[in-house]
Amino acid sequence: MSINQSILWQVRHFVYNHFADTTLPPSIEDTAAYFNISNEQASAFYKKLHSRHALFLEPETPAIRMANPFSGIPTDFKVNVNGKTYYANCAWDMFGIPAALHSDAIIEAVCKESNEVVRLELKNGSIVQAAVPGEDASSSLLVHFPLPFSHWYDDLVFT
Amino acid sequence: MLLFRSEEWIDKWCKRNNLERGEILTIQQVWELSKLWYQDRLSVDYHGRSIEKVAEIFKQAGLTSAFWHVAY
């Protein structure tokens, strides 16, 4: 099936707008209905966008697992923006959601290994608070990037 | 990319998972990187980015070690 490049990127934009508006990815049926195309055509667009790393599908299905920074499934990185609760894919993407939405945010995230829940507040483009219950953690919270950039797309779920 | 309370917890996690340490950034560094990386993601004009643009973003964020090397 040949892919119309103009529609391809419109589909990408539709997926991102759907995430932004609803916090969830659109189904194949949602996308097919919006563009007045068949489910098979919508699936082909999803697969092409997956191959371009523009979104990430669940294995062997056309279900969207990630459109970075948004996650299609609940995670340890919960991002509250303008009364909506989004899930981010990782500790980087939890900052990516307010960056993409150009909004303030309250983030609730779980620290790996210690299992502490941390609350971060972003306001007017800055981190104004980062705390675990009872203490300020602004200066000590860290993000670990396990793989160099050249290997990020080898296994995106692990990355 | 996972969030940790301290380097000690990162070392414990790496040991338990039999992995080498990767690169460690502060949350402030990751926030600055996120703004550069994601600020245009919802734009209708965003059609992915070139490898040159990726390299430029890492440089702007001060990430210049071999870990962030982008192959042209």
gemmi code that builds the backbone of each chain (N, CA, C; Angstrom):
import gemmi

chains = {
    "A": [
        ("MET", (0.854, -1.200, 0.000), (0.000, 0.000, 0.000), (0.889, 1.249, 0.000)),
        ("SER", (0.676, 2.144, -0.958), (1.499, 3.353, -0.973), (0.983, 4.314, 0.109)),
        ("ILE", (1.919, 5.044, 0.688), (1.593, 5.935, 1.795), (1.623, 7.381, 1.316)),
        ("ASN", (0.533, 8.090, 1.514), (0.477, 9.511, 1.215), (1.207, 10.255, 2.342)),
        ("GLN", (2.349, 10.879, 1.991), (3.194, 11.497, 3.019), (2.493, 12.648, 3.738)),
        ("SER", (1.672, 13.385, 3.000), (0.967, 14.504, 3.630), (-0.001, 13.993, 4.697)),
        ("ILE", (-0.767, 12.952, 4.344), (-1.721, 12.390, 5.320), (-0.964, 11.726, 6.465)),
        ("LEU", (0.165, 11.098, 6.141), (0.960, 10.437, 7.188), (1.243, 11.388, 8.346)),
        ("TRP", (1.715, 12.574, 8.023), (2.083, 13.517, 9.091), (0.847, 14.162, 9.718)),
        ("GLN", (-0.253, 14.219, 8.949), (-1.509, 14.657, 9.569), (-1.990, 13.619, 10.591)),
        ("VAL", (-1.774, 12.350, 10.294), (-2.140, 11.288, 11.247), (-1.301, 11.436, 12.520)),
        ("ARG", (-0.011, 11.684, 12.328), (0.843, 11.894, 13.506), (0.318, 13.040, 14.365)),
        ("HIS", (-0.040, 14.132, 13.706), (-0.541, 15.293, 14.436), (-1.856, 14.974, 15.131)),
        ("PHE", (-2.725, 14.203, 14.453), (-3.998, 13.800, 15.054), (-3.763, 12.961, 16.313)),
        ("VAL", (-2.809, 12.027, 16.234), (-2.497, 11.176, 17.391), (-2.054, 12.037, 18.567)),
        ("TYR", (-1.167, 12.978, 18.306), (-0.666, 13.830, 19.391), (-1.763, 14.731, 19.955)),
        ("ASN", (-2.582, 15.286, 19.090), (-3.684, 16.116, 19.582), (-4.660, 15.292, 20.412)),
        ("HIS", (-4.901, 14.042, 19.994), (-5.802, 13.162, 20.740), (-5.249, 12.897, 22.135)),
        ("PHE", (-3.942, 12.622, 22.203), (-3.307, 12.440, 23.512), (-3.464, 13.711, 24.356)),
        ("ALA", (-3.158, 14.847, 23.746), (-3.210, 16.101, 24.503), (-4.624, 16.387, 25.011)),
        ("ASP", (-5.618, 16.105, 24.175), (-7.007, 16.424, 24.545), (-7.590, 15.425, 25.539)),
        ("THR", (-7.272, 14.126, 25.337), (-7.968, 13.075, 26.115), (-7.060, 12.337, 27.078)),
        ("THR", (-5.768, 12.497, 26.979), (-4.713, 11.786, 27.724), (-4.490, 10.368, 27.195)),
        ("LEU", (-5.239, 9.957, 26.185), (-5.150, 8.587, 25.662), (-4.862, 8.592, 24.161)),
        ("PRO", (-4.319, 7.487, 23.658), (-4.101, 7.429, 22.204), (-5.410, 7.131, 21.480)),
        ("PRO", (-5.530, 7.562, 20.244), (-6.718, 7.188, 19.465), (-6.610, 5.733, 19.019)),
        ("SER", (-7.746, 5.076, 18.946), (-7.764, 3.709, 18.407), (-7.657, 3.786, 16.877)),
        ("ILE", (-7.435, 2.662, 16.270), (-7.461, 2.598, 14.805), (-8.792, 3.124, 14.281)),
        ("GLU", (-9.871, 2.739, 14.961), (-11.209, 3.159, 14.523), (-11.364, 4.675, 14.629)),
        ("ASP", (-10.855, 5.257, 15.697), (-10.910, 6.725, 15.860), (-10.219, 7.417, 14.679)),
        ("THR", (-9.032, 6.926, 14.369), (-8.237, 7.555, 13.308), (-8.880, 7.343, 11.938)),
        ("ALA", (-9.364, 6.126, 11.702), (-10.018, 5.840, 10.417), (-11.235, 6.744, 10.227)),
        ("ALA", (-12.019, 6.903, 11.293), (-13.232, 7.725, 11.194), (-12.868, 9.186, 10.949)),
        ("TYR", (-11.839, 9.690, 11.638), (-11.467, 11.095, 11.510), (-11.031, 11.427, 10.083)),
        ("PHE", (-10.259, 10.500, 9.468), (-9.727, 10.768, 8.124), (-10.604, 10.166, 7.017)),
        ("ASN", (-11.705, 9.525, 7.428), (-12.604, 8.888, 6.459), (-11.853, 7.889, 5.584)),
        ("ILE", (-11.087, 7.031, 6.258), (-10.331, 5.976, 5.575), (-10.665, 4.643, 6.246)),
        ("SER", (-10.214, 3.540, 5.668), (-10.495, 2.221, 6.254), (-9.580, 1.958, 7.450)),
        ("ASN", (-9.968, 0.995, 8.269), (-9.105, 0.612, 9.390), (-7.751, 0.104, 8.887)),
        ("GLU", (-7.765, -0.579, 7.746), (-6.510, -1.093, 7.183), (-5.593, 0.052, 6.778)),
        ("GLN", (-6.175, 1.095, 6.186), (-5.354, 2.254, 5.812), (-4.815, 2.956, 7.059)),
        ("ALA", (-5.661, 3.105, 8.058), (-5.207, 3.742, 9.301), (-4.076, 2.924, 9.924)),
        ("SER", (-4.225, 1.602, 9.912), (-3.190, 0.722, 10.460), (-1.879, 0.878, 9.686)),
        ("ALA", (-1.973, 1.028, 8.369), (-0.763, 1.212, 7.548), (-0.056, 2.521, 7.917)),
        ("PHE", (-0.837, 3.564, 8.171), (-0.220, 4.833, 8.602), (0.472, 4.661, 9.960)),
        ("TYR", (-0.184, 3.987, 10.874), (0.422, 3.755, 12.196), (1.742, 3.003, 12.050)),
        ("LYS", (1.728, 1.961, 11.219), (2.943, 1.150, 11.063), (4.071, 1.970, 10.437)),
        ("LYS", (3.711, 2.822, 9.489), (4.735, 3.665, 8.861), (5.309, 4.649, 9.883)),
        ("LEU", (4.446, 5.246, 10.687), (4.921, 6.177, 11.717), (5.785, 5.441, 12.742)),
        ("HIS", (5.425, 4.209, 13.060), (6.238, 3.378, 13.961), (7.635, 3.175, 13.357)),
        ("SER", (7.674, 2.875, 12.074), (8.968, 2.624, 11.423), (9.818, 3.893, 11.365)),
        ("ARG", (9.167, 5.055, 11.434), (9.896, 6.329, 11.427), (10.200, 6.827, 12.843)),
        ("HIS", (9.877, 5.998, 13.869), (10.058, 6.361, 15.280), (9.215, 7.563, 15.668)),
        ("ALA", (8.120, 7.802, 14.938), (7.239, 8.930, 15.252), (6.188, 8.529, 16.276)),
        ("LEU", (5.960, 7.237, 16.443), (5.185, 6.674, 17.545), (5.632, 5.226, 17.688)),
        ("PHE", (5.127, 4.547, 18.728), (5.601, 3.189, 19.020), (4.400, 2.310, 19.294)),
        ("LEU", (4.266, 1.244, 18.499), (3.109, 0.355, 18.629), (3.418, -0.829, 19.533)),
        ("GLU", (2.350, -1.371, 20.160), (2.502, -2.629, 20.876), (2.895, -3.703, 19.858)),
        ("PRO", (3.677, -4.702, 20.269), (4.085, -5.735, 19.319), (2.894, -6.440, 18.662)),
        ("GLU", (2.961, -6.589, 17.376), (1.974, -7.355, 16.602), (0.561, -6.780, 16.630)),
        ("THR", (0.404, -5.540, 17.058), (-0.922, -4.918, 17.076), (-0.804, -3.474, 16.579)),
        ("PRO", (-1.927, -2.877, 16.189), (-1.869, -1.458, 15.816), (-2.175, -0.531, 16.997)),
        ("ALA", (-2.085, -1.045, 18.233), (-2.367, -0.207, 19.405), (-1.140, 0.645, 19.732)),
        ("ILE", (-1.368, 1.938, 19.985), (-0.255, 2.849, 20.271), (0.161, 2.719, 21.727)),
        ("ARG", (1.404, 2.321, 21.943), (1.959, 2.217, 23.300), (2.567, 3.557, 23.724)),
        ("MET", (3.243, 4.204, 22.788), (3.899, 5.477, 23.104), (3.798, 6.437, 21.930)),
        ("ALA", (3.553, 7.674, 22.230), (3.840, 8.763, 21.305), (4.609, 9.737, 22.196)),
        ("ASN", (5.892, 9.558, 22.258), (6.707, 10.277, 23.253), (6.439, 11.777, 23.228)),
        ("PRO", (6.203, 12.350, 24.369), (6.409, 11.845, 25.733), (5.211, 11.099, 26.332)),
        ("PHE", (4.119, 10.981, 25.604), (2.900, 10.381, 26.164), (2.984, 8.854, 26.159)),
        ("SER", (2.428, 8.240, 27.212), (2.311, 6.787, 27.280), (0.849, 6.390, 27.117)),
        ("GLY", (0.625, 5.318, 26.386), (-0.744, 4.809, 26.229), (-1.180, 3.919, 27.367)),
        ("ILE", (-0.278, 3.626, 28.285), (-0.611, 2.773, 29.434), (-0.134, 3.462, 30.717)),
        ("PRO", (-0.761, 3.123, 31.870), (-0.318, 3.724, 33.136), (1.131, 3.357, 33.455)),
        ("THR", (1.833, 4.310, 34.040), (3.249, 4.114, 34.400), (3.501, 4.711, 35.786)),
        ("ASP", (4.756, 4.669, 36.212), (5.157, 5.278, 37.494), (5.325, 6.790, 37.384)),
        ("PHE", (5.005, 7.366, 36.233), (5.254, 8.797, 36.014), (3.937, 9.484, 35.641)),
        ("LYS", (3.285, 10.010, 36.658), (1.958, 10.613, 36.474), (2.112, 12.133, 36.399)),
        ("VAL", (1.547, 12.730, 35.365), (1.742, 14.167, 35.125), (0.374, 14.847, 35.071)),
        ("ASN", (0.145, 15.745, 36.005), (-1.125, 16.463, 36.068), (-0.965, 17.854, 35.462)),
        ("VAL", (-1.756, 18.087, 34.405), (-1.701, 19.369, 33.689), (-3.122, 19.849, 33.416)),
        ("ASN", (-3.427, 21.047, 33.859), (-4.726, 21.665, 33.568), (-5.899, 20.726, 33.866)),
        ("GLY", (-5.834, 20.041, 34.997), (-6.937, 19.173, 35.420), (-6.963, 17.812, 34.747)),
        ("LYS", (-5.976, 17.514, 33.908), (-5.915, 16.203, 33.256), (-4.709, 15.433, 33.773)),
        ("THR", (-4.837, 14.109, 33.822), (-3.728, 13.277, 34.273), (-3.194, 12.439, 33.113)),
        ("TYR", (-1.952, 12.702, 32.770), (-1.264, 11.976, 31.690), (-0.267, 11.004, 32.320)),
        ("TYR", (0.101, 9.997, 31.549), (1.198, 9.115, 31.958), (2.360, 9.290, 30.981)),
        ("ALA", (3.555, 9.429, 31.559), (4.763, 9.566, 30.749), (5.487, 8.222, 30.682)),
        ("ASN", (6.304, 8.059, 29.652), (6.994, 6.783, 29.454), (8.159, 6.578, 30.400)),
        ("CYS", (8.742, 7.674, 30.872), (9.971, 7.551, 31.664), (10.216, 8.877, 32.382)),
        ("ALA", (11.327, 8.917, 33.115), (11.642, 10.105, 33.909), (11.977, 11.304, 33.024)),
        ("TRP", (12.442, 11.043, 31.829), (12.656, 12.163, 30.886), (11.302, 12.650, 30.386)),
        ("ASP", (10.472, 11.717, 29.964), (9.197, 12.111, 29.364), (8.247, 12.773, 30.365)),
        ("MET", (8.447, 12.527, 31.663), (7.561, 13.199, 32.636), (7.782, 14.718, 32.574)),
        ("PHE", (8.971, 15.122, 32.172), (9.224, 16.553, 31.926), (8.811, 16.934, 30.509)),
        ("GLY", (8.822, 15.932, 29.629), (8.477, 16.196, 28.237), (7.026, 16.594, 28.048)),
        ("ILE", (6.142, 16.068, 28.905), (4.713, 16.403, 28.746), (4.453, 17.891, 29.006)),
        ("PRO", (4.885, 18.448, 30.138), (4.677, 19.908, 30.282), (5.449, 20.713, 29.247)),
        ("ALA", (6.600, 20.194, 28.794), (7.351, 20.914, 27.749), (6.558, 20.919, 26.445)),
        ("ALA", (5.963, 19.784, 26.090), (5.194, 19.698, 24.840), (3.907, 20.509, 24.917)),
        ("LEU", (3.291, 20.513, 26.112), (2.019, 21.224, 26.277), (2.229, 22.688, 26.642)),
        ("HIS", (3.470, 23.073, 26.909), (3.807, 24.454, 27.308), (2.940, 24.871, 28.499)),
        ("SER", (2.932, 24.006, 29.496), (2.057, 24.225, 30.648), (2.789, 23.962, 31.958)),
        ("ASP", (2.223, 24.529, 33.024), (2.647, 24.164, 34.364), (2.214, 22.722, 34.608)),
        ("ALA", (2.817, 22.076, 35.594), (2.460, 20.684, 35.869), (2.790, 20.309, 37.302)),
        ("ILE", (2.051, 19.333, 37.800), (2.399, 18.657, 39.047), (2.702, 17.208, 38.667)),
        ("ILE", (3.884, 16.757, 38.981), (4.305, 15.401, 38.624), (4.401, 14.559, 39.898)),
        ("GLU", (3.852, 13.365, 39.830), (4.023, 12.389, 40.907), (4.736, 11.196, 40.300)),
        ("ALA", (5.911, 10.887, 40.812), (6.709, 9.820, 40.209), (7.299, 8.935, 41.301)),
        ("VAL", (7.580, 7.718, 40.924), (8.165, 6.761, 41.863), (9.660, 6.654, 41.589)),
        ("CYS", (10.453, 6.827, 42.653), (11.896, 6.642, 42.515), (12.185, 5.151, 42.448)),
        ("LYS", (12.956, 4.747, 41.456), (13.273, 3.337, 41.283), (14.150, 2.881, 42.441)),
        ("GLU", (13.987, 1.651, 42.804), (14.777, 0.965, 43.823), (14.388, 1.381, 45.243)),
        ("SER", (14.345, 2.692, 45.547), (13.951, 3.109, 46.903), (12.434, 3.160, 47.038)),
        ("ASN", (11.735, 3.208, 45.906), (10.257, 3.210, 45.862), (9.616, 4.411, 46.548)),
        ("GLU", (10.360, 5.475, 46.741), (9.772, 6.691, 47.300), (8.964, 7.412, 46.226)),
        ("VAL", (7.860, 8.002, 46.650), (7.064, 8.792, 45.713), (7.488, 10.250, 45.857)),
        ("VAL", (7.810, 10.860, 44.717), (8.270, 12.238, 44.737), (7.244, 13.114, 44.032)),
        ("ARG", (7.124, 14.334, 44.511), (6.190, 15.286, 43.910), (6.993, 16.466, 43.395)),
        ("LEU", (6.825, 16.751, 42.112), (7.536, 17.882, 41.515), (6.531, 18.873, 40.970)),
        ("GLU", (6.827, 20.130, 41.174), (5.963, 21.175, 40.616), (6.755, 22.002, 39.620)),
        ("LEU", (6.187, 22.150, 38.424), (6.785, 23.008, 37.401), (5.874, 24.197, 37.172)),
        ("LYS", (6.463, 25.373, 37.246), (5.671, 26.584, 37.091), (6.452, 27.623, 36.308)),
        ("ASN", (5.804, 28.227, 35.329), (6.433, 29.275, 34.517), (7.803, 28.849, 33.977)),
        ("GLY", (7.890, 27.596, 33.555), (9.107, 27.126, 32.911), (10.220, 26.699, 33.839)),
        ("SER", (9.929, 26.600, 35.141), (10.971, 26.209, 36.091), (10.457, 25.142, 37.062)),
        ("ILE", (11.380, 24.353, 37.586), (11.035, 23.422, 38.660), (11.018, 24.227, 39.952)),
        ("VAL", (9.859, 24.376, 40.563), (9.783, 25.197, 41.771), (9.769, 24.353, 43.032)),
        ("GLN", (9.489, 23.058, 42.876), (9.503, 22.207, 44.068), (9.750, 20.767, 43.656)),
        ("ALA", (10.559, 20.066, 44.425), (10.742, 18.630, 44.233), (10.874, 18.028, 45.621)),
        ("ALA", (9.902, 17.266, 46.031), (9.901, 16.811, 47.420), (9.406, 15.391, 47.558)),
        ("VAL", (10.023, 14.672, 48.469), (9.464, 13.428, 48.967), (8.830, 13.801, 50.301)),
        ("PRO", (7.892, 12.997, 50.837), (7.231, 13.391, 52.076), (8.235, 13.764, 53.169)),
        ("GLY", (8.125, 14.997, 53.643), (8.945, 15.421, 54.769), (10.261, 16.087, 54.421)),
        ("GLU", (10.647, 16.102, 53.165), (11.917, 16.766, 52.862), (11.972, 17.296, 51.431)),
        ("ASP", (12.849, 18.270, 51.243), (13.078, 18.855, 49.926), (14.111, 18.003, 49.188)),
        ("ALA", (13.751, 17.547, 48.007), (14.660, 16.683, 47.248), (15.156, 17.356, 45.985)),
        ("SER", (15.033, 18.677, 45.935), (15.351, 19.402, 44.696), (16.760, 19.144, 44.198)),
        ("SER", (17.701, 19.018, 45.121), (19.093, 18.928, 44.697), (19.603, 17.508, 44.543)),
        ("SER", (18.791, 16.528, 44.911), (19.350, 15.174, 44.918), (18.708, 14.206, 43.934)),
        ("LEU", (17.594, 14.567, 43.341), (16.939, 13.638, 42.420), (17.737, 13.531, 41.120)),
        ("LEU", (17.861, 12.316, 40.643), (18.684, 12.054, 39.466), (17.935, 11.191, 38.464)),
        ("VAL", (18.293, 11.354, 37.203), (17.741, 10.505, 36.153), (18.893, 9.712, 35.543)),
        ("HIS", (18.689, 8.404, 35.458), (19.719, 7.530, 34.902), (19.350, 7.145, 33.474)),
        ("PHE", (20.243, 7.435, 32.549), (20.083, 7.035, 31.143), (20.934, 5.779, 30.959)),
        ("PRO", (20.321, 4.611, 30.862), (21.112, 3.377, 30.855), (21.870, 3.126, 29.562)),
        ("LEU", (21.385, 3.690, 28.463), (21.993, 3.398, 27.165), (22.400, 4.677, 26.448)),
        ("PRO", (23.501, 4.644, 25.701), (23.867, 5.817, 24.903), (22.858, 6.043, 23.780)),
        ("PHE", (22.817, 7.274, 23.286), (21.838, 7.639, 22.260), (21.816, 6.645, 21.102)),
        ("SER", (22.978, 6.165, 20.702), (23.068, 5.286, 19.528), (22.288, 3.981, 19.713)),
        ("HIS", (21.889, 3.659, 20.953), (21.158, 2.406, 21.196), (19.734, 2.625, 21.720)),
        ("TRP", (19.257, 3.865, 21.725), (17.940, 4.132, 22.303), (16.820, 3.360, 21.627)),
        ("TYR", (16.933, 3.178, 20.312), (15.814, 2.575, 19.589), (15.976, 1.068, 19.395)),
        ("ASP", (17.019, 0.484, 20.019), (17.170, -0.973, 19.931), (16.018, -1.665, 20.648)),
        ("ASP", (15.662, -1.140, 21.823), (14.552, -1.682, 22.621), (13.969, -0.511, 23.400)),
        ("LEU", (12.980, 0.135, 22.817), (12.498, 1.403, 23.356), (11.832, 1.239, 24.726)),
        ("VAL", (11.200, 0.101, 24.974), (10.568, -0.101, 26.286), (11.635, -0.128, 27.365)),
        ("PHE", (12.758, -0.838, 27.137), (13.844, -0.852, 28.115), (14.446, 0.534, 28.257)),
        ("THR", (14.720, 1.189, 27.135), (15.330, 2.520, 27.170), (14.490, 3.450, 28.028)),
    ],
    "B": [
        ("MET", (14.535, 5.560, 30.926), (15.177, 6.486, 31.821), (14.403, 6.511, 33.134)),
        ("LEU", (15.081, 6.211, 34.202), (14.413, 6.054, 35.490), (14.857, 7.138, 36.471)),
        ("LEU", (13.960, 7.409, 37.429), (14.218, 8.428, 38.453), (14.784, 7.743, 39.694)),
        ("PHE", (15.802, 8.365, 40.285), (16.413, 7.806, 41.485), (16.611, 8.895, 42.536)),
        ("ARG", (16.649, 8.438, 43.784), (16.807, 9.341, 44.926), (18.254, 9.800, 45.087)),
        ("SER", (19.201, 8.949, 44.664), (20.618, 9.288, 44.811), (21.452, 8.326, 43.970)),
        ("GLU", (22.733, 8.629, 43.846), (23.634, 7.745, 43.088), (23.722, 6.361, 43.734)),
        ("GLU", (23.596, 6.326, 45.055), (23.652, 5.043, 45.765), (22.553, 4.105, 45.263)),
        ("TRP", (21.367, 4.634, 45.061), (20.254, 3.810, 44.588), (20.467, 3.406, 43.130)),
        ("ILE", (21.101, 4.266, 42.348), (21.411, 3.900, 40.958), (22.374, 2.721, 40.937)),
        ("ASP", (23.396, 2.787, 41.787), (24.364, 1.679, 41.835), (23.688, 0.377, 42.262)),
        ("LYS", (22.775, 0.466, 43.222), (22.067, -0.748, 43.666), (21.245, -1.332, 42.526)),
        ("TRP", (20.571, -0.442, 41.799), (19.726, -0.905, 40.687), (20.580, -1.543, 39.585)),
        ("CYS", (21.692, -0.890, 39.269), (22.575, -1.433, 38.229), (23.119, -2.798, 38.643)),
        ("LYS", (23.514, -2.922, 39.898), (24.075, -4.185, 40.381), (23.020, -5.282, 40.327)),
        ("ARG", (21.817, -4.949, 40.778), (20.745, -5.954, 40.809), (20.368, -6.405, 39.404)),
        ("ASN", (20.486, -5.495, 38.427), (20.123, -5.833, 37.051), (21.336, -6.203, 36.194)),
        ("ASN", (22.492, -6.287, 36.844), (23.727, -6.674, 36.150), (24.010, -5.757, 34.948)),
        ("LEU", (23.880, -4.454, 35.188), (24.081, -3.471, 34.127), (25.169, -2.480, 34.521)),
        ("GLU", (25.865, -1.983, 33.523), (26.827, -0.911, 33.754), (26.069, 0.386, 34.016)),
        ("ARG", (26.713, 1.280, 34.769), (26.141, 2.621, 34.914), (26.100, 3.320, 33.563)),
        ("GLY", (25.028, 4.021, 33.289), (24.961, 4.830, 32.076), (25.341, 6.259, 32.400)),
        ("GLU", (24.572, 7.200, 31.918), (24.815, 8.621, 32.180), (23.785, 9.102, 33.217)),
        ("ILE", (24.244, 9.931, 34.139), (23.359, 10.422, 35.197), (23.204, 11.933, 35.050)),
        ("LEU", (21.950, 12.378, 34.992), (21.672, 13.816, 34.905), (20.826, 14.239, 36.092)),
        ("THR", (20.968, 15.497, 36.501), (20.077, 16.045, 37.523), (18.710, 16.306, 36.884)),
        ("ILE", (17.684, 16.450, 37.723), (16.357, 16.730, 37.158), (16.345, 18.090, 36.454)),
        ("GLN", (17.159, 19.013, 36.910), (17.228, 20.318, 36.242), (17.780, 20.162, 34.829)),
        ("GLN", (18.809, 19.335, 34.684), (19.370, 19.085, 33.341), (18.334, 18.414, 32.436)),
        ("VAL", (17.574, 17.477, 32.997), (16.582, 16.757, 32.188), (15.438, 17.692, 31.797)),
        ("TRP", (15.070, 18.583, 32.679), (14.022, 19.561, 32.348), (14.478, 20.464, 31.202)),
        ("GLU", (15.720, 20.930, 31.271), (16.235, 21.785, 30.188), (16.301, 21.003, 28.875)),
        ("LEU", (16.731, 19.747, 28.936), (16.767, 18.911, 27.735), (15.356, 18.687, 27.189)),
        ("SER", (14.399, 18.473, 28.075), (13.010, 18.224, 27.654), (12.429, 19.401, 26.893)),
        ("LYS", (12.730, 20.597, 27.365), (12.193, 21.787, 26.684), (12.723, 21.854, 25.247)),
        ("LEU", (14.014, 21.568, 25.087), (14.600, 21.600, 23.739), (14.049, 20.468, 22.873)),
        ("TRP", (13.855, 19.308, 23.479), (13.485, 18.097, 22.733), (12.011, 18.065, 22.370)),
        ("TYR", (11.159, 18.560, 23.260), (9.717, 18.358, 23.091), (8.898, 19.615, 22.812)),
        ("GLN", (9.526, 20.785, 22.792), (8.742, 22.019, 22.704), (7.886, 22.113, 21.440)),
        ("ASP", (8.335, 21.456, 20.348), (7.602, 21.548, 19.078), (6.864, 20.253, 18.726)),
        ("ARG", (6.712, 19.336, 19.682), (6.193, 18.004, 19.353), (4.725, 18.021, 18.936)),
        ("LEU", (3.966, 19.008, 19.416), (2.553, 19.049, 19.047), (2.290, 19.917, 17.810)),
        ("SER", (3.339, 20.439, 17.238), (3.169, 21.282, 16.051), (2.794, 20.436, 14.840)),
        ("VAL", (1.909, 20.973, 14.013), (1.540, 20.276, 12.776), (2.741, 20.207, 11.835)),
        ("ASP", (3.694, 21.080, 12.025), (4.878, 21.108, 11.156), (5.982, 20.160, 11.611)),
        ("TYR", (5.799, 19.492, 12.744), (6.841, 18.571, 13.219), (6.770, 17.274, 12.420)),
        ("HIS", (7.815, 16.996, 11.656), (7.869, 15.779, 10.835), (9.088, 14.947, 11.210)),
        ("GLY", (9.349, 14.857, 12.504), (10.577, 14.206, 12.917), (11.724, 15.191, 12.836)),
        ("ARG", (12.922, 14.716, 13.207), (14.064, 15.641, 13.150), (15.295, 14.924, 12.629)),
        ("SER", (16.167, 15.725, 12.052), (17.391, 15.177, 11.466), (18.382, 14.826, 12.565)),
        ("ILE", (19.329, 14.000, 12.208), (20.387, 13.618, 13.136), (21.229, 14.843, 13.505)),
        ("GLU", (21.344, 15.773, 12.556), (22.086, 17.007, 12.840), (21.372, 17.831, 13.916)),
        ("LYS", (20.031, 17.854, 13.839), (19.251, 18.602, 14.829), (19.363, 17.954, 16.208)),
        ("VAL", (19.376, 16.616, 16.240), (19.558, 15.912, 17.513), (20.891, 16.314, 18.141)),
        ("ALA", (21.937, 16.304, 17.317), (23.268, 16.678, 17.817), (23.272, 18.115, 18.344)),
        ("GLU", (22.563, 19.006, 17.637), (22.493, 20.414, 18.052), (21.792, 20.539, 19.410)),
        ("ILE", (20.715, 19.773, 19.602), (19.983, 19.833, 20.872), (20.862, 19.350, 22.020)),
        ("PHE", (21.550, 18.223, 21.820), (22.431, 17.719, 22.880), (23.500, 18.765, 23.221)),
        ("LYS", (24.045, 19.396, 22.195), (25.086, 20.408, 22.430), (24.510, 21.578, 23.222)),
        ("GLN", (23.297, 22.032, 22.815), (22.651, 23.150, 23.520), (22.400, 22.814, 24.980)),
        ("ALA", (22.103, 21.515, 25.240), (21.829, 21.080, 26.609), (23.112, 20.786, 27.381)),
        ("GLY", (24.258, 20.959, 26.721), (25.536, 20.740, 27.393), (25.917, 19.278, 27.498)),
        ("LEU", (25.298, 18.435, 26.673), (25.576, 16.996, 26.728), (26.564, 16.667, 25.618)),
        ("THR", (27.831, 16.647, 25.959), (28.867, 16.558, 24.930), (29.772, 15.335, 25.074)),
        ("SER", (29.501, 14.489, 26.046), (30.359, 13.305, 26.206), (30.060, 12.293, 25.105)),
        ("ALA", (30.888, 11.249, 25.028), (30.720, 10.212, 23.998), (29.366, 9.522, 24.104)),
        ("PHE", (28.812, 9.509, 25.311), (27.508, 8.870, 25.533), (26.438, 9.482, 24.629)),
        ("TRP", (26.572, 10.763, 24.337), (25.561, 11.483, 23.550), (25.968, 11.628, 22.091)),
        ("HIS", (26.983, 10.878, 21.703), (27.482, 10.984, 20.329), (26.401, 10.555, 19.330)),
        ("VAL", (26.237, 11.375, 18.316), (25.265, 11.102, 17.261), (26.023, 10.802, 15.989)),
        ("ALA", (25.787, 9.617, 15.428), (26.500, 9.225, 14.208), (25.847, 9.864, 12.999)),
        ("TYR", (26.636, 10.494, 12.169), (26.115, 11.098, 10.939), (26.147, 10.092, 9.799)),
    ],
}
model = gemmi.Model(1)
for chain_id, residues in chains.items():
    chain = gemmi.Chain(chain_id)
    for i, (resn, *xyz) in enumerate(residues, 1):
        res = gemmi.Residue()
        res.name, res.seqid = resn, gemmi.SeqId(i, " ")
        for name, pos in zip(("N", "CA", "C"), xyz):
            atom = gemmi.Atom()
            atom.name, atom.element = name, gemmi.Element(name[0])
            atom.pos, atom.b_iso = gemmi.Position(*pos), 0.0
            res.add_atom(atom)
        chain.add_residue(res)
    model.add_chain(chain)
structure = gemmi.Structure()
structure.add_model(model)
structure.setup_entities()
